[in-house]
Amino acid sequence: MTAHKIFALTVFMLSLIQSSFSQTSLKEYGKRLEGIISLDDLNEQKYRLAIFDKEFEEWLMHNEPGTDVQLPMKYISSDDNRFNIFYYTLKRVQKDVRYVLFVKYEDDKGDVQVHIFNQKITPDVKSSEKIKDTEIRMSTMVIEGVKLYEVSFAGNRDPLVWMKYSDLKLMCMFEEINKSRDDERKKAINKKVLNRLKLLWNSSGYYENDFSGISRMKTLFSDDGKLKICTYGILFNDFTNLFSGAVIVKDDKNIKVFELTDKTGTIRSPSRMSLPGNKWYGAMYLDIIERKYQKKTYYTLLGYKGQDEFVKTRVVDVLWFAGNKPRFGAPLFKNDRLTYNRLIFKYSIGANMVLRYDARKKMIVMDNLEPSDAMYKGVYRFYGPDFTYNGYKFEKGKWILYRNIDLRNPEK
């Protein structure tokens, strides 16, 4: 036998051994997972699952596992085999079921990527038993020549779909941005993210979609059903933030998309400015409050503005329409004798701030922020809650400030 044939045979045998090892190892992970899930102590189970998830993610990065899984682990792939999902389900309480997905694929540079996604589903009372038979399915659809990878959580004995991810690739690209430490790489991926998002934003069939699964983007719908707003942020190595998003307006069956361009660094006196969408004081919006006054509708937005090395920033903004175009900021916030177009709160990165809408009080409520010492006035890295609360109530077209409000639950 020639040296060349011996070398080829050796490579072949090693590949068989490696393949056998991968399949066996995958089965071993399944057996280990089965033992963890069967634990009665839920705290111990949670602790060991956290370790298991991290180890299995790392193992997938460096192995070709094959598809011979051991229950309770399951496996599916996309029709083009670009995305491979290993997943398991976990029933922690009587109704809630948590799905843990390990997604393996090659990115646009040819590098192997593995991301973990957690999804909790809470069915209604009548359907709680059916969810035991739920499986994950993958399908693809093409919009303007671009393939979207849909993931459905559905019953395997009936057509009921509990929920659906619109595009697994988009979800994975968000994770690539989050994990990358290269700012230029983040910007390059973000351009591709926006291109895929534009397809979804401009499709009337996706208007009602809340883009479940894209946890790094927040999607809000107005109560009147006329608009939704999608926003997300990217943190760079120098602690600057770049926010992106769009306002999507529904007019009868037509969809209008207004992309938002973050120009934070060029905006002077942002608390006093009214701005168009292409000169946006960027933020990731977490809640939307609709109010009408004299036939005009105002959508008040509670958002996270990001953070730097020492300071977090929160914002309360107002979205309204001049003609048919959106604008941000309006002179609606009245603090005693002063009026602002938006509210901006800055405080220590080590502190937490309450900022939410209280439906019981019909007010936007928040912590009052003060410096730890009077000498630090205006130095926001030393600001934090002083254990008192303020609130804004919408009265005659303005959000009026009320100080020292009581947020305790009323006596029953």
GULUMMAR-10864 format. One record per residue (C-alpha): residue number from 1; residue in one letter; x, z, y. Coordinates in Angstrom, 3 decimals, padded with zeros to 6 digits. Layout:
N
> NUM A X Z Y
...
REM end
This chain:
412
> 1 M 000.000 000.000 000.000
> 2 T 001.421 -000.997 003.388
> 3 A 002.093 001.506 006.162
> 4 H -000.638 -000.136 008.251
> 5 K -003.235 000.333 005.496
> 6 I -002.121 003.934 004.915
> 7 F -002.511 004.647 008.651
> 8 A -005.973 003.025 008.738
> 9 L -007.070 004.987 005.659
> 10 T -005.782 008.223 007.178
> 11 V -007.715 007.591 010.393
> 12 F -010.845 006.803 008.350
> 13 M -010.525 009.988 006.269
> 14 L -009.948 012.098 009.382
> 15 S -013.049 010.598 010.979
> 16 L -015.082 011.492 007.886
> 17 I -013.728 015.036 007.939
> 18 Q -014.458 015.328 011.656
> 19 S -017.990 013.969 011.149
> 20 S -018.632 016.405 008.293
> 21 F -017.244 019.263 010.355
> 22 S -019.476 018.360 013.322
> 23 Q -022.629 018.236 011.204
> 24 T -021.766 021.458 009.433
> 25 S -020.980 023.164 012.708
> 26 L -024.269 021.995 014.176
> 27 K -026.107 023.500 011.216
> 28 E -024.168 026.720 011.661
> 29 Y -025.280 026.911 015.279
> 30 G -028.854 026.431 014.099
> 31 K -028.557 029.286 011.600
> 32 R -026.994 031.518 014.233
> 33 L -029.793 030.675 016.669
> 34 E -032.418 031.454 014.032
> 35 G -030.946 034.926 013.592
> 36 I -030.959 035.613 017.334
> 37 I -034.551 034.466 017.822
> 38 S -035.719 036.721 014.984
> 39 L -034.401 039.848 016.720
> 40 D -037.055 042.451 017.567
> 41 D -035.079 043.933 020.454
> 42 L -035.872 041.529 023.330
> 43 N -033.075 042.829 025.556
> 44 E -030.522 042.267 022.801
> 45 Q -032.059 038.868 022.122
> 46 K -031.779 037.871 025.794
> 47 Y -028.143 039.005 025.946
> 48 R -027.113 037.153 022.795
> 49 L -029.006 033.991 023.778
> 50 A -027.105 033.878 027.073
> 51 I -023.831 033.927 025.135
> 52 F -025.133 031.391 022.608
> 53 D -026.273 028.942 025.307
> 54 K -022.902 028.978 027.043
> 55 E -020.925 028.584 023.817
> 56 F -023.128 025.775 022.506
> 57 E -022.891 023.934 025.838
> 58 E -019.087 024.103 025.653
> 59 W -019.093 023.024 021.996
> 60 L -021.226 019.973 022.769
> 61 M -018.771 018.943 025.481
> 62 H -015.947 018.604 022.954
> 63 N -017.710 017.516 019.754
> 64 E -019.775 014.637 018.451
> 65 P -022.411 016.735 016.690
> 66 G -024.479 014.038 015.028
> 67 T -028.208 014.599 014.563
> 68 D -028.400 016.727 011.428
> 69 V -029.764 019.816 013.155
> 70 Q -030.793 023.113 011.588
> 71 L -034.121 024.582 012.682
> 72 P -035.001 026.124 015.117
> 73 M -032.714 023.658 016.934
> 74 K -034.277 020.211 017.371
> 75 Y -032.918 016.853 018.496
> 76 I -034.203 013.761 020.328
> 77 S -032.572 010.893 022.195
> 78 S -033.535 008.140 024.625
> 79 D -034.288 004.704 023.216
> 80 D -030.919 003.427 024.473
> 81 N -029.110 006.524 023.112
> 82 R -027.673 007.304 026.543
> 83 F -029.255 010.749 026.722
> 84 N -029.214 013.159 023.779
> 85 I -031.210 016.391 023.869
> 86 F -030.742 019.392 021.603
> 87 Y -033.411 022.008 022.254
> 88 Y -035.111 025.126 021.003
> 89 T -038.213 027.068 021.969
> 90 L -038.579 030.761 022.545
> 91 K -041.851 032.678 022.699
> 92 R -041.143 035.915 024.587
> 93 V -044.646 037.122 025.420
> 94 Q -048.076 036.400 024.048
> 95 K -048.574 033.073 025.852
> 96 D -045.424 032.017 027.688
> 97 V -043.063 029.680 025.867
> 98 R -039.555 028.905 027.137
> 99 Y -037.781 025.672 026.267
> 100 V -033.993 025.478 026.448
> 101 L -032.619 021.934 026.610
> 102 F -028.974 020.903 026.203
> 103 V -028.598 017.356 027.573
> 104 K -025.479 015.380 026.631
> 105 Y -024.559 011.982 028.107
> 106 E -021.792 010.027 029.849
> 107 D -021.875 009.834 033.649
> 108 D -021.126 006.693 035.705
> 109 K -017.381 007.405 035.419
> 110 G -017.554 007.609 031.622
> 111 D -017.010 011.371 031.543
> 112 V -019.005 013.475 029.070
> 113 Q -021.530 015.773 030.720
> 114 V -023.634 018.569 029.228
> 115 H -026.281 020.404 031.242
> 116 I -028.684 023.188 030.307
> 117 F -032.279 023.134 031.529
> 118 N -034.730 025.997 031.090
> 119 Q -038.455 025.357 031.234
> 120 K -041.216 027.930 030.959
> 121 I -044.764 026.821 030.164
> 122 T -047.796 029.082 030.436
> 123 P -050.911 027.482 028.931
> 124 D -054.435 028.599 029.671
> 125 V -056.118 031.071 027.339
> 126 K -058.002 028.447 025.350
> 127 S -054.870 026.400 024.728
> 128 S -052.388 029.196 024.074
> 129 E -052.378 028.653 020.316
> 130 K -051.864 024.892 020.540
> 131 I -048.586 025.279 022.401
> 132 K -046.957 026.517 019.193
> 133 D -047.012 022.918 017.983
> 134 T -045.495 021.448 021.132
> 135 E -042.628 018.994 020.886
> 136 I -040.463 017.211 023.423
> 137 R -040.673 013.436 023.692
> 138 M -038.612 010.907 025.618
> 139 S -039.745 007.567 026.974
> 140 T -038.496 005.094 029.553
> 141 M -040.103 003.055 032.282
> 142 V -038.639 000.564 034.731
> 143 I -039.301 000.461 038.484
> 144 E -037.680 -002.348 040.471
> 145 G -035.148 -002.897 037.711
> 146 V -034.147 000.779 037.473
> 147 K -034.773 002.651 034.224
> 148 L -036.337 006.108 034.526
> 149 Y -036.068 008.572 031.651
> 150 E -039.274 010.563 031.243
> 151 V -039.384 013.779 029.225
> 152 S -042.773 015.109 028.089
> 153 F -043.715 018.489 026.637
> 154 A -046.654 017.563 024.441
> 155 G -048.641 018.623 021.398
> 156 N -047.573 016.895 018.203
> 157 R -051.102 016.850 016.785
> 158 D -052.974 015.756 019.911
> 159 P -052.261 013.779 023.101
> 160 L -052.220 016.864 025.340
> 161 V -049.184 016.874 027.670
> 162 W -048.281 020.276 029.089
> 163 M -045.886 018.887 031.646
> 164 K -043.556 015.954 032.277
> 165 Y -040.132 015.402 033.841
> 166 S -040.192 012.177 035.853
> 167 D -036.537 011.257 035.426
> 168 L -034.000 013.120 033.310
> 169 K -031.123 011.126 034.794
> 170 L -032.070 012.292 038.286
> 171 M -032.128 015.898 037.104
> 172 C -028.681 015.492 035.564
> 173 M -027.256 013.933 038.727
> 174 F -028.375 016.979 040.702
> 175 E -026.471 019.120 038.210
> 176 E -023.382 016.904 038.592
> 177 I -023.467 017.533 042.347
> 178 N -023.813 021.264 041.828
> 179 K -020.914 021.473 039.358
> 180 S -018.518 019.170 041.216
> 181 R -015.783 020.681 043.411
> 182 D -014.965 017.316 045.011
> 183 D -016.881 016.794 048.278
> 184 E -016.453 013.012 048.245
> 185 R -017.747 012.917 044.688
> 186 K -020.777 014.966 045.761
> 187 K -021.524 012.497 048.568
> 188 A -021.172 009.504 046.229
> 189 I -023.553 011.005 043.659
> 190 N -025.995 011.974 046.413
> 191 K -026.279 008.336 047.512
> 192 K -027.345 007.434 043.979
> 193 V -029.723 010.394 043.866
> 194 L -031.401 009.189 047.058
> 195 N -031.729 005.654 045.689
> 196 R -033.588 006.967 042.629
> 197 L -035.696 009.341 044.697
> 198 K -036.771 006.495 046.993
> 199 L -038.253 004.710 043.978
> 200 L -040.358 007.781 043.181
> 201 W -041.257 008.546 046.790
> 202 N -042.463 005.006 047.448
> 203 S -044.535 004.740 044.270
> 204 S -048.205 005.644 044.809
> 205 G -048.403 006.628 041.143
> 206 Y -045.965 009.476 041.783
> 207 Y -047.614 010.891 044.905
> 208 E -049.401 013.661 042.996
> 209 N -046.240 014.423 041.022
> 210 D -044.529 017.686 041.971
> 211 F -041.299 016.518 040.298
> 212 S -041.255 019.410 037.866
> 213 G -037.854 020.053 036.413
> 214 I -035.928 019.034 039.532
> 215 S -035.414 022.673 040.408
> 216 R -032.719 021.866 042.972
> 217 M -035.272 019.980 045.077
> 218 K -038.369 021.651 046.494
> 219 T -041.610 019.673 046.678
> 220 L -044.487 020.945 048.828
> 221 F -048.021 019.599 049.270
> 222 S -050.213 020.199 052.323
> 223 D -053.621 021.763 051.751
> 224 D -055.382 018.702 053.189
> 225 G -053.672 016.476 050.618
> 226 K -052.383 014.122 053.286
> 227 L -048.687 014.698 052.854
> 228 K -045.957 016.127 050.721
> 229 I -042.421 016.967 051.678
> 230 C -039.350 016.976 049.429
> 231 T -036.108 018.656 050.518
> 232 Y -032.816 019.774 048.987
> 233 G -029.356 020.816 050.129
> 234 I -025.705 020.341 049.168
> 235 L -023.021 022.941 049.904
> 236 F -019.519 021.604 050.536
> 237 N -016.142 023.293 050.114
> 238 D -015.837 024.095 053.824
> 239 F -019.204 025.904 053.649
> 240 T -021.029 023.210 055.617
> 241 N -024.418 022.132 054.274
> 242 L -026.028 018.715 054.075
> 243 F -029.779 018.554 053.602
> 244 S -031.758 015.510 052.488
> 245 G -035.404 014.756 051.893
> 246 A -038.494 012.869 052.927
> 247 V -041.978 013.285 054.309
> 248 I -044.408 011.263 052.192
> 249 V -047.782 010.505 053.803
> 250 K -050.842 009.344 051.897
> 251 D -053.314 007.178 053.817
> 252 D -056.137 006.073 051.550
> 253 K -054.164 004.379 048.769
> 254 N -051.125 003.558 050.900
> 255 I -047.907 005.558 050.868
> 256 K -045.580 005.881 053.842
> 257 V -042.156 007.430 053.354
> 258 F -040.173 008.902 056.238
> 259 E -036.657 009.747 055.146
> 260 L -035.032 012.759 056.775
> 261 T -031.487 012.614 058.155
> 262 D -029.718 015.917 058.726
> 263 K -028.103 015.972 062.192
> 264 T -027.661 019.721 062.486
> 265 G -024.133 019.505 063.890
> 266 T -025.226 017.338 066.834
> 267 I -028.276 019.362 067.894
> 268 R -027.794 021.644 070.883
> 269 S -030.239 024.522 071.394
> 270 P -032.198 023.772 068.187
> 271 S -034.725 026.539 068.903
> 272 R -035.837 024.567 071.967
> 273 M -035.818 021.015 070.615
> 274 S -038.516 018.712 069.239
> 275 L -036.861 016.235 066.885
> 276 P -037.684 013.022 064.981
> 277 G -037.044 012.730 061.268
> 278 N -033.830 010.764 061.813
> 279 K -032.430 013.654 063.883
> 280 W -033.567 016.461 061.620
> 281 Y -032.548 020.116 061.779
> 282 G -032.117 020.091 058.015
> 283 A -033.388 022.790 055.664
> 284 M -034.817 023.248 052.195
> 285 Y -038.469 024.145 052.773
> 286 L -039.996 026.753 050.481
> 287 D -043.554 027.046 051.853
> 288 I -045.974 025.093 054.022
> 289 I -048.802 026.552 056.142
> 290 E -051.436 024.231 057.579
> 291 R -053.165 025.055 060.884
> 292 K -055.402 022.997 063.172
> 293 Y -055.981 023.376 066.896
> 294 Q -057.883 021.016 069.202
> 295 K -058.026 018.264 066.599
> 296 K -054.272 018.420 065.989
> 297 T -052.766 019.519 062.681
> 298 Y -049.556 021.540 062.483
> 299 Y -047.666 022.092 059.238
> 300 T -045.514 025.191 059.599
> 301 L -042.532 025.217 057.243
> 302 L -040.611 028.239 055.976
> 303 G -037.135 027.201 054.901
> 304 Y -033.641 028.081 053.816
> 305 K -031.049 026.625 056.167
> 306 G -028.064 027.400 053.984
> 307 Q -025.010 029.572 054.382
> 308 D -021.381 029.579 055.346
> 309 E -018.645 031.961 054.274
> 310 F -020.212 034.946 056.046
> 311 V -023.744 034.117 057.266
> 312 K -027.060 033.011 055.765
> 313 T -029.617 031.138 057.867
> 314 R -033.389 030.890 057.498
> 315 V -035.702 028.779 059.628
> 316 V -039.385 028.484 060.526
> 317 D -040.152 024.961 061.739
> 318 V -043.263 022.928 062.555
> 319 L -044.029 019.424 061.323
> 320 W -046.567 017.408 063.335
> 321 F -047.302 013.755 064.026
> 322 A -046.862 011.795 067.243
> 323 G -048.920 008.712 066.570
> 324 N -048.113 008.021 062.938
> 325 K -044.539 009.333 062.940
> 326 P -043.455 012.843 062.002
> 327 R -041.705 015.183 064.414
> 328 F -040.193 018.607 063.848
> 329 G -040.399 021.467 066.316
> 330 A -043.159 022.287 068.774
> 331 P -043.579 025.048 071.417
> 332 L -045.812 027.173 069.197
> 333 F -043.771 030.363 068.663
> 334 K -044.438 032.912 071.364
> 335 N -042.171 035.977 071.563
> 336 D -043.492 038.066 074.425
> 337 R -042.750 035.861 077.472
> 338 L -040.558 033.344 075.658
> 339 T -041.709 030.309 073.679
> 340 Y -039.663 028.514 071.010
> 341 N -039.969 025.234 069.124
> 342 R -038.587 026.773 065.936
> 343 L -037.375 030.162 064.751
> 344 I -033.836 030.606 063.446
> 345 F -032.674 033.765 061.667
> 346 K -029.014 034.492 060.924
> 347 Y -027.748 037.465 058.950
> 348 S -024.988 038.709 056.632
> 349 I -024.394 036.821 053.425
> 350 G -024.512 040.188 051.652
> 351 A -028.072 040.923 052.846
> 352 N -031.502 039.639 051.825
> 353 M -034.331 038.823 054.200
> 354 V -038.087 038.825 053.679
> 355 L -039.617 035.656 055.143
> 356 R -042.976 034.644 053.706
> 357 Y -046.612 033.978 054.484
> 358 D -048.881 036.976 053.858
> 359 A -052.335 035.621 052.994
> 360 R -053.878 039.091 053.259
> 361 K -052.722 039.550 056.835
> 362 K -052.838 035.813 057.636
> 363 M -049.397 036.172 059.122
> 364 I -045.857 034.923 058.650
> 365 V -044.018 038.182 057.948
> 366 M -040.300 038.919 058.070
> 367 D -037.653 041.613 058.214
> 368 N -036.493 042.609 061.670
> 369 L -032.770 041.839 061.801
> 370 E -030.317 044.036 063.717
> 371 P -026.514 044.422 063.783
> 372 S -024.997 047.352 061.896
> 373 D -023.621 048.578 065.229
> 374 A -024.501 047.680 068.843
> 375 M -020.940 046.403 069.379
> 376 Y -021.678 043.558 066.918
> 377 K -024.635 042.144 068.846
> 378 G -024.572 038.354 068.433
> 379 V -022.049 038.511 065.558
> 380 Y -024.444 037.574 062.734
> 381 R -022.140 038.393 059.838
> 382 F -022.986 042.035 060.629
> 383 Y -026.774 041.549 060.840
> 384 G -029.269 042.744 058.261
> 385 P -032.780 044.204 057.851
> 386 D -033.470 047.497 059.659
> 387 F -036.447 048.336 057.375
> 388 T -039.070 047.356 059.955
> 389 Y -041.138 044.173 059.847
> 390 N -042.466 041.655 062.329
> 391 G -045.141 039.011 061.949
> 392 Y -046.502 035.866 063.571
> 393 K -050.239 035.209 063.673
> 394 F -051.788 031.862 064.638
> 395 E -054.044 032.398 067.662
> 396 K -055.343 029.692 070.012
> 397 G -052.767 027.162 068.948
> 398 K -049.749 029.495 069.026
> 399 W -047.885 031.675 066.544
> 400 I -047.913 035.033 068.364
> 401 L -045.294 037.686 067.558
> 402 Y -046.451 041.151 066.450
> 403 R -043.742 043.769 066.063
> 404 N -043.504 046.722 063.670
> 405 I -046.285 045.628 061.332
> 406 D -047.157 047.611 058.207
> 407 L -046.583 045.704 054.972
> 408 R -047.553 048.498 052.638
> 409 N -050.392 047.786 050.218
> 410 P -053.718 049.156 051.466
> 411 E -055.167 052.163 049.676
> 412 K -057.725 051.299 047.011
REM end
